[in-house]
Amino acid sequence: MDKVGVAVVGCGMMAQAFHLPNVKKHLGLDLIWCCDLDAQTLRQVKEKFQPRRVTTDATEIASDPACQAVIISTTHTVRFPLIELFARAGKHIYVEKPVADTFDEMKKILHVCGETGIKTQVGHNRRAAPAVRYALRVLNKHRSNPAAPKWRFDREGPDRPTLEGEKSTMVLLRVNDDYWSWKKWAFAHGALINEMTHFADLACCFIPSRPVRVSTLGSRIANHVVTIEYEDGSIATIFATAFGSFGYPKELIEIYHNGAAIIVDHLMEVRVAGIVGEPFRTTFSVLNDRHPHIADQGIEGYYKRVLASQLEALESGDTSLLPEQPDKGHFALLEDWIDCIRNGGHPLCSVDIAAVPTAIILRALESEAAGGLPVDIDSSDYSV
Ligand SMILES: NC(=O)c1ccc[n+]([C@@H]2O[C@H](COP(=O)([O-])OP(=O)(O)OC[C@H]3O[C@@H](n4cnc5c(N)ncnc54)[C@H](O)[C@@H]3O)[C@@H](O)[C@H]2O)c1
């Protein structure tokens, strides 16, 4: 099968750390173009990733018939003009999150992508992470066949009535981030728009109902608690601080539904209770393991690798190096998009899917501005 010709537009940190290495690793892709406004960045990526061509002018890519698909990894303030340019030229688009930072822009993006029929993917990569896919499989199995294991501390026994709340889902997403690891442009806009769309997206993955209301306590920049209410009575709460420590795992997701608990600990392990036949603990490996001699996997393995990385960074005097990271699903999301381009099907996080968490966070920003008052979410917020 012929390779799919790809361009990467915006070749900064995210492109160099994930998109360009992943394009090179994907056997079905041919890296034709790298595009950036910055000449120095272009020189760097030309040498390191060897695209066939480089340019500062995105219109060159739009008019190249050899290029079928474009990854847009610019900052989030540069979205619609590029999306419109490539969509109208018939190129499939993978765009980083947040897909838009205003309702007006999001509607225009939904409209042009819908009209042109291209395959889109938005970089809410966590929904493709192995630990999240696993947790979702377990949760959906329990939803369709809620069979409790033999042991349950249960005063009423099997003849008890069903309570309404047992059908809904409670999700807690705890985020421990470090403000000073962020770029100036990112924290100037704030973690709410830049980072929380990822977690609103995860909430929507685990809760298959319509979001109806959102409220935000705290500040859009760093510390906030966002509560999302769903039509079926489910609630998701994002508890995020940007004044924590990268020395401790960043992300914990807790999901509770009908007598079951599913905990996703920093995408490194999933712990399950209350579901018949499911193991208590399933572990996942780090990406690009620099410490293969450490036998532990899961969260224990993560702790040990973080400590080893910190020691190495201190010894080398370079504290800009991050410890190994869990698999956050970047490659899997790229693979899914390419598979849909080649074989048809709906991408895991197309713009119409990503519009929902984006709308939630845009309404969450309004709630923050109103001092935490709840703001309604209407289905017209994320559709055209
Ligand atoms: N999914 C994730 O895990 C994840 C993680 C970090 C960042 N991101 C997202 O990735 C995107 C990029 O973030 P980053 O940290 O790489 O930013 P960055 O500032 O390092 O890189 C952005 C690059 O885009 C270039 N650029 C800007 N406008 C352009 C244009 N019109 N044409 C061509 N190039 C242009 C800039 O010169 C810069 O090199 C952001 O939307 C960010 O939110 C996603």
The ligand as an SDF file (V2000), in Angstrom:
LIG
                    3D

 44 48  0  0  0  0  0  0  0  0999 V2000
   -1.3560   16.7500   23.3140 N   0  0  0  0  0  0  0  0  0  0  0  0
   -0.3640   17.0220   24.1310 C   0  0  0  0  0  0  0  0  0  0  0  0
    0.0990   16.1840   24.8960 O   0  0  0  0  0  0  0  0  0  0  0  0
    0.2380   18.3970   24.0950 C   0  0  0  0  0  0  0  0  0  0  0  0
    1.3220   18.7260   24.9180 C   0  0  0  0  0  0  0  0  0  0  0  0
    1.8940   19.9890   24.8110 C   0  0  0  0  0  0  0  0  0  0  0  0
    1.3760   20.9140   23.9140 C   0  0  0  0  0  0  0  0  0  0  0  0
    0.3070   20.5760   23.1480 N   0  0  0  0  0  0  0  0  0  0  0  0
   -0.2880   21.5300   22.1820 C   0  0  0  0  0  0  0  0  0  0  0  0
    0.5460   21.5510   21.0240 O   0  0  0  0  0  0  0  0  0  0  0  0
    0.5030   22.8410   20.4240 C   0  0  0  0  0  0  0  0  0  0  0  0
    1.9310   23.3540   20.2460 C   0  0  0  0  0  0  0  0  0  0  0  0
    2.5620   23.4480   21.4940 O   0  0  0  0  0  0  0  0  0  0  0  0
    4.1490   23.5550   21.6120 P   0  0  0  0  0  0  0  0  0  0  0  0
    4.4560   23.4050   23.0540 O   0  0  0  0  0  0  0  0  0  0  0  0
    4.7910   22.6640   20.6200 O   0  0  0  0  0  0  0  0  0  0  0  0
    4.3570   25.0760   21.1880 O   0  0  0  0  0  0  0  0  0  0  0  0
    5.7060   25.7360   20.6180 P   0  0  0  0  0  0  0  0  0  0  0  0
    5.5750   27.1900   20.8970 O   0  0  0  0  0  0  0  0  0  0  0  0
    6.9010   25.0110   21.1080 O   0  0  0  0  0  0  0  0  0  0  0  0
    5.5980   25.4590   19.0540 O   0  0  0  0  0  0  0  0  0  0  0  0
    4.6790   26.0860   18.2150 C   0  0  0  0  0  0  0  0  0  0  0  0
    5.3750   26.3140   16.8780 C   0  0  0  0  0  0  0  0  0  0  0  0
    4.4050   26.7530   15.9330 O   0  0  0  0  0  0  0  0  0  0  0  0
    5.0690   27.6840   15.0800 C   0  0  0  0  0  0  0  0  0  0  0  0
    4.0610   28.4870   14.3960 N   0  0  0  0  0  0  0  0  0  0  0  0
    3.2280   29.4230   14.9300 C   0  0  0  0  0  0  0  0  0  0  0  0
    2.4090   29.9060   13.9580 N   0  0  0  0  0  0  0  0  0  0  0  0
    2.7080   29.2540   12.8130 C   0  0  0  0  0  0  0  0  0  0  0  0
    2.2040   29.2970   11.4780 C   0  0  0  0  0  0  0  0  0  0  0  0
    1.2050   30.1190   11.1230 N   0  0  0  0  0  0  0  0  0  0  0  0
    2.7600   28.4750   10.5570 N   0  0  0  0  0  0  0  0  0  0  0  0
    3.7640   27.6440   10.8980 C   0  0  0  0  0  0  0  0  0  0  0  0
    4.2880   27.5550   12.1290 N   0  0  0  0  0  0  0  0  0  0  0  0
    3.7690   28.3540   13.0790 C   0  0  0  0  0  0  0  0  0  0  0  0
    5.9690   28.4790   16.0140 C   0  0  0  0  0  0  0  0  0  0  0  0
    7.0050   29.1280   15.3260 O   0  0  0  0  0  0  0  0  0  0  0  0
    6.4740   27.3750   16.9420 C   0  0  0  0  0  0  0  0  0  0  0  0
    7.6910   26.8060   16.4770 O   0  0  0  0  0  0  0  0  0  0  0  0
   -0.3460   23.7240   21.3500 C   0  0  0  0  0  0  0  0  0  0  0  0
   -1.6630   23.7810   20.8550 O   0  0  0  0  0  0  0  0  0  0  0  0
   -0.3370   22.9740   22.6720 C   0  0  0  0  0  0  0  0  0  0  0  0
   -1.4900   23.2060   23.4530 O   0  0  0  0  0  0  0  0  0  0  0  0
   -0.2450   19.3420   23.2040 C   0  0  0  0  0  0  0  0  0  0  0  0
  1  2  1  0
  2  3  2  0
  2  4  1  0
  4  5  1  0
  4 44  2  0
  5  6  2  0
  6  7  1  0
  7  8  2  0
  8  9  1  0
  8 44  1  0
  9 10  1  0
  9 42  1  0
 10 11  1  0
 11 12  1  0
 11 40  1  0
 12 13  1  0
 13 14  1  0
 14 15  2  0
 14 16  1  0
 14 17  1  0
 17 18  1  0
 18 19  2  0
 18 20  1  0
 18 21  1  0
 21 22  1  0
 22 23  1  0
 23 24  1  0
 23 38  1  0
 24 25  1  0
 25 26  1  0
 25 36  1  0
 26 27  1  0
 26 35  1  0
 27 28  2  0
 28 29  1  0
 29 30  1  0
 29 35  2  0
 30 31  1  0
 30 32  2  0
 32 33  1  0
 33 34  2  0
 34 35  1  0
 36 37  1  0
 36 38  1  0
 38 39  1  0
 40 41  1  0
 40 42  1  0
 42 43  1  0
M  CHG  2   8   1  16  -1
M  END
$$$$
